[in-house]
Amino acid sequence: MEVILLDDVKKLGKFGDIVKVKDGFARNYLLPNNLALIKTEGNLKKFEEIKKVKIKKMKMSELKAKELAETMAAMVLTIKRKAGEDGKIFGSVSEKDIIDALKEKGITIENKKQIKFKDHIKILGNYEVDINLFQDIKTTIKLIVEKE
């Protein structure tokens, strides 16, 4: 059976690809999960409409991400933690802590995998944290970890 993919499917193809799959895989997995349409003339026309809508949404998301990247680039986050005399934090500052600090400033990050730094922060100081907002749109925010 030939199907049109409505989403990226690992080891099968990307959005818009027309692929040949076994009937059972299409009926039991792809079609019920809205990952594909059976390739027919009517569905090809339907796919073109879906494609237009998806492209429009992607452009809107990209514009929002660019605006957010500019806002975040100028931002300085401050996180306070209990620390010992030598500046070591009791515990660490993780991606979740950064997401919570951003949420307080009205910015929502959906997935902690969007936040990139080498290791959890365990010492007081100034840091730079990379955040992937949308495909190729990334920004860096300044993070200050202070003693509570």
Backbone as JSON, one array per atom type, in Angstrom:
{
  "sequence": "MEVILLDDVKKLGKFGDIVKVKDGFARNYLLPNNLALIKTEGNLKKFEEIKKVKIKKMKMSELKAKELAETMAAMVLTIKRKAGEDGKIFGSVSEKDIIDALKEKGITIENKKQIKFKDHIKILGNYEVDINLFQDIKTTIKLIVEKE",
  "N": [[0.85, -1.18, 0.0], [0.53, 2.23, -0.8], [1.29, 5.23, 0.88], [0.81, 8.62, 2.0], [2.88, 10.52, 3.92], [2.03, 12.26, 6.84], [3.48, 13.28, 8.82], [6.78, 13.26, 10.26], [8.23, 10.1, 10.28], [10.11, 7.86, 12.02], [12.7, 6.01, 10.49], [11.2, 5.63, 8.22], [10.21, 7.89, 6.71], [9.84, 11.4, 5.8], [7.66, 14.25, 6.4], [5.27, 14.5, 3.87], [6.42, 12.67, 2.15], [5.93, 9.99, -0.15], [5.41, 6.75, 0.47], [5.9, 3.2, 0.29], [4.29, 0.79, 2.13], [3.59, -2.05, 4.27], [0.3, -3.42, 4.31], [-0.88, -3.98, 6.83], [0.7, -2.49, 8.64], [0.09, 0.08, 7.82], [-2.74, 0.16, 8.26], [-2.94, -0.5, 10.99], [-1.2, 1.16, 12.42], [-0.13, 3.64, 11.14], [-2.42, 4.97, 9.9], [-4.48, 5.04, 12.03], [-3.14, 6.68, 13.87], [-3.0, 9.09, 12.64], [-0.79, 9.6, 11.01], [-0.46, 9.23, 8.36], [-1.91, 9.23, 5.03], [-3.87, 7.26, 2.81], [-2.68, 6.8, -0.46], [-4.44, 8.37, -2.79], [-6.25, 10.03, -5.45], [-8.01, 11.94, -4.37], [-7.02, 12.16, -1.75], [-4.48, 13.15, -2.3], [-5.07, 15.75, -3.09], [-6.22, 16.63, -0.71], [-3.98, 16.45, 0.92], [-2.37, 18.51, -0.13], [-3.75, 20.77, 0.79], [-3.43, 20.4, 3.55], [-0.69, 20.64, 3.68], [-0.29, 23.35, 2.95], [-1.46, 24.65, 5.16], [0.18, 23.69, 7.23], [2.68, 24.76, 6.49], [2.13, 27.47, 6.77], [1.67, 27.62, 9.54], [4.22, 26.88, 10.43], [5.76, 29.05, 9.55], [4.66, 31.09, 11.12], [5.36, 30.15, 13.67], [8.11, 30.28, 13.44], [8.55, 33.05, 13.19], [7.63, 33.91, 15.71], [9.5, 32.6, 17.32], [11.87, 33.89, 16.55], [11.4, 36.5, 17.5], [11.2, 35.94, 20.22], [13.77, 34.98, 20.69], [15.32, 37.3, 20.39], [14.36, 38.79, 22.56], [15.11, 37.14, 24.69], [17.88, 37.11, 24.45], [18.74, 39.49, 25.52], [18.2, 39.12, 28.12], [18.78, 38.52, 31.61], [19.06, 35.97, 33.82], [18.55, 35.25, 37.23], [19.36, 33.03, 39.69], [18.9, 31.88, 42.92], [20.66, 30.08, 45.36], [21.33, 27.91, 48.13], [24.54, 27.82, 49.53], [27.86, 26.67, 50.31], [30.8, 27.83, 52.15], [32.89, 27.79, 50.31], [31.68, 28.31, 47.89], [30.37, 26.28, 46.67], [27.37, 24.84, 45.58], [24.57, 23.58, 47.38], [23.34, 20.86, 46.14], [22.25, 21.3, 42.79], [22.0, 23.39, 39.82], [19.68, 22.82, 37.43], [18.26, 21.97, 34.18], [15.51, 22.11, 34.59], [15.3, 23.99, 36.65], [16.04, 26.28, 35.29], [14.0, 26.43, 33.4], [11.85, 26.92, 35.14], [12.63, 29.45, 36.17], [12.52, 30.97, 33.85], [9.8, 30.75, 33.33], [8.75, 32.29, 35.38], [9.33, 34.77, 34.38], [7.58, 34.92, 32.35], [8.03, 33.37, 30.08], [7.69, 30.46, 28.25], [9.16, 27.36, 28.06], [8.98, 24.38, 26.45], [10.29, 21.89, 26.52], [12.85, 20.29, 28.26], [15.05, 19.48, 26.85], [15.61, 21.43, 25.07], [17.27, 23.17, 26.29], [20.66, 23.8, 26.65], [23.58, 23.0, 28.26], [26.82, 22.17, 29.49], [27.07, 20.6, 31.92], [25.26, 20.0, 34.96], [24.95, 22.87, 36.97], [27.07, 23.56, 39.62], [28.44, 25.35, 41.14], [28.62, 28.64, 42.47], [28.24, 31.56, 40.41], [28.72, 33.18, 37.15], [27.12, 32.26, 34.16], [26.65, 31.07, 30.78], [23.88, 30.08, 28.94], [22.69, 28.01, 26.43], [19.81, 28.05, 24.37], [17.6, 26.27, 22.42], [15.21, 27.33, 20.33], [13.62, 26.96, 18.02], [13.92, 24.84, 15.38], [16.46, 26.0, 13.6], [16.83, 28.24, 15.13], [18.4, 29.72, 17.69], [19.35, 30.87, 20.95], [21.28, 32.65, 23.43], [21.33, 32.92, 26.88], [22.13, 34.87, 29.77], [23.12, 33.63, 32.87], [23.0, 33.97, 36.28], [24.16, 32.64, 39.19], [23.5, 32.97, 42.45], [24.33, 33.33, 45.96], [22.04, 32.35, 48.43]],
  "CA": [[0.0, 0.0, 0.0], [1.26, 3.49, -0.82], [0.7, 6.24, 1.75], [1.44, 9.95, 2.06], [3.18, 10.77, 5.34], [1.57, 13.54, 7.37], [4.42, 13.65, 9.86], [8.03, 12.5, 10.13], [8.16, 8.78, 10.93], [11.47, 7.31, 12.08], [13.06, 4.88, 9.64], [10.25, 5.48, 7.13], [10.26, 9.05, 5.85], [9.5, 12.72, 6.35], [6.39, 14.84, 6.01], [5.07, 14.66, 2.43], [6.97, 11.56, 1.37], [5.03, 8.91, -0.54], [6.17, 5.53, 0.72], [5.19, 1.93, 0.19], [4.34, 0.07, 3.39], [2.7, -3.2, 4.33], [-1.09, -3.03, 4.6], [-1.13, -4.04, 8.27], [1.38, -1.37, 9.28], [-0.7, 1.28, 7.51], [-4.05, 0.09, 8.91], [-2.87, -0.63, 12.45], [-0.36, 2.16, 13.08], [-0.05, 4.95, 10.48], [-3.73, 5.61, 9.72], [-5.14, 5.41, 13.29], [-2.39, 7.74, 14.57], [-2.99, 10.26, 11.75], [0.56, 9.82, 10.51], [-0.44, 9.04, 6.92], [-3.14, 9.06, 4.25], [-3.71, 6.34, 1.69], [-2.44, 7.58, -1.67], [-5.51, 8.41, -3.79], [-6.35, 11.37, -6.04], [-8.67, 12.81, -3.38], [-6.11, 12.39, -0.62], [-3.39, 14.01, -2.76], [-5.59, 17.13, -3.01], [-6.36, 16.92, 0.72], [-2.63, 16.65, 1.45], [-1.92, 19.84, -0.54], [-4.34, 21.72, 1.73], [-2.75, 20.19, 4.84], [0.67, 21.17, 3.51], [-0.38, 24.82, 3.0], [-1.74, 25.03, 6.55], [1.37, 23.39, 8.03], [3.71, 25.74, 6.13], [1.72, 28.74, 7.37], [1.92, 27.5, 10.98], [5.68, 26.86, 10.63], [6.24, 30.43, 9.39], [4.25, 31.83, 12.31], [6.2, 29.68, 14.78], [9.47, 30.78, 13.22], [8.54, 34.47, 13.53], [7.53, 34.02, 17.17], [10.78, 32.16, 17.88], [12.87, 34.95, 16.33], [11.1, 37.57, 18.45], [11.54, 35.44, 21.55], [15.24, 34.89, 20.76], [15.81, 38.66, 20.63], [14.0, 39.15, 23.93], [15.89, 36.34, 25.63], [19.3, 37.44, 24.34], [18.99, 40.63, 26.4], [17.74, 38.74, 29.45], [19.7, 37.96, 32.61], [18.35, 35.2, 34.83], [19.25, 35.09, 38.49], [18.85, 31.92, 40.51], [19.55, 31.89, 44.24], [20.8, 28.75, 45.94], [22.13, 27.8, 49.34], [25.89, 27.39, 49.16], [28.85, 26.63, 51.38], [31.8, 28.9, 52.18], [33.74, 27.73, 49.12], [30.9, 28.64, 46.7], [29.69, 25.1, 46.12], [25.93, 24.83, 45.83], [23.99, 22.36, 47.93], [22.52, 20.4, 45.03], [22.74, 21.87, 41.53], [21.03, 24.1, 38.98], [19.45, 21.96, 36.28], [17.41, 22.51, 33.12], [14.2, 22.39, 35.18], [15.41, 25.25, 37.38], [16.07, 27.35, 34.3], [12.63, 26.51, 32.86], [11.03, 27.59, 36.17], [13.02, 30.86, 36.23], [11.97, 31.6, 32.64], [8.35, 30.8, 33.48], [8.48, 33.45, 36.23], [9.45, 35.96, 33.53], [6.54, 34.84, 31.33], [8.49, 32.64, 28.9], [7.47, 29.03, 28.41], [9.98, 26.41, 27.31], [8.21, 23.16, 26.55], [11.05, 20.67, 26.7], [14.16, 20.58, 28.85], [16.08, 19.17, 25.86], [15.9, 22.66, 24.35], [18.28, 23.9, 27.06], [21.94, 23.12, 26.49], [24.82, 23.36, 28.93], [27.65, 20.96, 29.61], [26.76, 19.79, 33.08], [24.49, 20.76, 35.94], [25.78, 23.91, 37.59], [27.25, 23.2, 41.02], [29.25, 26.38, 41.78], [28.11, 30.0, 42.26], [28.95, 32.3, 39.38], [28.03, 33.6, 35.94], [27.14, 31.23, 33.13], [25.87, 31.29, 29.57], [23.09, 28.89, 28.66], [22.12, 28.02, 25.07], [18.45, 27.55, 24.29], [17.14, 26.03, 21.06], [13.8, 27.7, 20.33], [12.89, 26.43, 16.87], [14.81, 24.33, 14.34], [17.79, 26.63, 13.57], [16.81, 29.48, 15.91], [18.97, 29.5, 19.02], [19.75, 32.08, 21.66], [22.07, 32.43, 24.63], [20.96, 33.81, 27.98], [23.11, 34.96, 30.85], [22.59, 33.07, 34.1], [23.79, 34.29, 37.47], [23.8, 31.81, 40.33], [23.93, 33.71, 43.64], [24.12, 32.71, 47.27], [20.76, 32.71, 49.02]],
  "C": [[0.9, 1.24, 0.0], [0.52, 4.52, 0.03], [1.49, 7.54, 1.65], [1.65, 10.25, 3.53], [2.75, 12.18, 5.73], [2.47, 14.06, 8.48], [5.71, 12.87, 9.61], [7.87, 11.2, 10.91], [9.55, 8.18, 10.85], [11.6, 6.08, 11.2], [12.09, 4.65, 8.48], [10.3, 6.66, 6.17], [9.85, 10.32, 6.57], [8.14, 13.17, 5.83], [6.33, 15.01, 4.49], [5.62, 13.54, 1.57], [5.86, 10.56, 1.04], [5.84, 7.63, -0.43], [5.27, 4.3, 0.59], [5.39, 1.17, 1.5], [3.42, -1.14, 3.33], [1.32, -2.73, 4.8], [-1.37, -2.98, 6.11], [-0.51, -2.87, 9.01], [0.59, -0.08, 9.05], [-2.01, 1.28, 8.3], [-3.97, 0.13, 10.44], [-2.07, 0.47, 13.15], [-0.46, 3.54, 12.41], [-1.42, 5.65, 10.4], [-4.42, 5.95, 11.04], [-4.45, 6.54, 14.05], [-2.26, 9.01, 13.74], [-1.58, 10.61, 11.28], [0.62, 9.72, 8.99], [-1.85, 9.01, 6.35], [-2.86, 8.05, 3.16], [-3.6, 7.17, 0.42], [-3.59, 7.35, -2.67], [-5.53, 9.82, -4.35], [-6.95, 12.36, -5.04], [-7.76, 13.15, -2.22], [-4.9, 13.23, -1.03], [-3.81, 15.47, -2.69], [-5.72, 17.55, -1.55], [-4.99, 17.21, 1.34], [-2.1, 18.03, 1.09], [-2.48, 20.92, 0.39], [-3.67, 21.63, 3.11], [-1.36, 20.8, 4.8], [0.68, 22.69, 3.6], [-0.57, 25.3, 4.43], [-0.49, 24.82, 7.42], [2.5, 24.39, 7.75], [3.4, 27.09, 6.77], [2.0, 28.73, 8.88], [3.42, 27.54, 11.27], [6.24, 28.28, 10.52], [5.88, 31.27, 10.6], [5.11, 31.44, 13.51], [7.61, 30.23, 14.66], [9.55, 32.27, 13.58], [8.49, 34.68, 15.04], [8.85, 33.64, 17.83], [11.85, 33.22, 17.7], [12.65, 36.1, 17.29], [11.52, 37.17, 19.86], [13.05, 35.36, 21.74], [15.83, 36.26, 21.03], [15.54, 39.09, 22.06], [14.9, 38.43, 24.93], [17.38, 36.67, 25.59], [19.68, 38.59, 25.27], [18.7, 40.31, 27.87], [18.89, 38.22, 30.33], [18.85, 37.26, 33.66], [19.19, 35.11, 36.09], [18.57, 33.98, 39.28], [19.63, 31.93, 41.82], [19.52, 30.48, 44.82], [21.6, 28.83, 47.24], [23.48, 27.25, 48.94], [26.8, 27.43, 50.38], [29.82, 27.79, 51.25], [32.64, 28.93, 50.9], [32.98, 28.0, 47.82], [30.22, 27.45, 46.06], [28.23, 25.12, 46.54], [25.54, 23.51, 46.47], [22.98, 21.87, 46.89], [23.11, 20.95, 43.74], [21.63, 22.66, 40.85], [20.9, 23.27, 37.7], [18.58, 22.67, 35.24], [16.03, 22.91, 33.69], [14.21, 23.71, 35.94], [15.39, 26.44, 36.42], [14.69, 27.53, 33.68], [11.73, 27.24, 33.85], [11.35, 29.08, 36.26], [12.49, 31.62, 35.01], [10.46, 31.75, 32.74], [7.94, 31.99, 34.35], [8.53, 34.75, 35.43], [8.47, 35.92, 32.36], [6.94, 34.12, 30.04], [8.35, 31.15, 29.17], [8.38, 28.24, 27.49], [9.33, 25.05, 27.53], [9.03, 21.93, 26.93], [12.44, 21.0, 27.24], [15.3, 20.25, 27.9], [16.43, 20.4, 25.01], [17.02, 23.45, 25.02], [19.58, 23.12, 27.03], [23.01, 23.78, 27.37], [25.52, 22.07, 29.29], [27.22, 20.04, 30.75], [25.92, 20.63, 34.03], [25.44, 21.7, 36.68], [25.85, 23.65, 39.1], [28.07, 24.23, 41.8], [28.61, 27.74, 41.49], [28.9, 30.68, 41.15], [28.06, 32.7, 38.21], [28.2, 32.54, 34.86], [26.37, 31.71, 31.9], [25.18, 29.97, 29.22], [22.5, 29.03, 27.26], [20.73, 27.41, 25.11], [18.05, 27.46, 22.82], [15.63, 26.29, 21.04], [13.0, 27.05, 19.21], [13.89, 26.05, 15.8], [16.18, 24.98, 14.41], [17.87, 27.91, 14.4], [17.24, 29.17, 17.34], [19.3, 30.84, 19.64], [20.56, 31.68, 22.89], [21.61, 33.42, 25.69], [22.06, 33.79, 29.02], [22.42, 34.48, 32.13], [23.55, 33.4, 35.23], [23.27, 33.41, 38.6], [24.4, 32.49, 41.56], [23.64, 32.91, 44.91], [22.81, 33.25, 47.86], [20.94, 33.44, 50.33]]
}
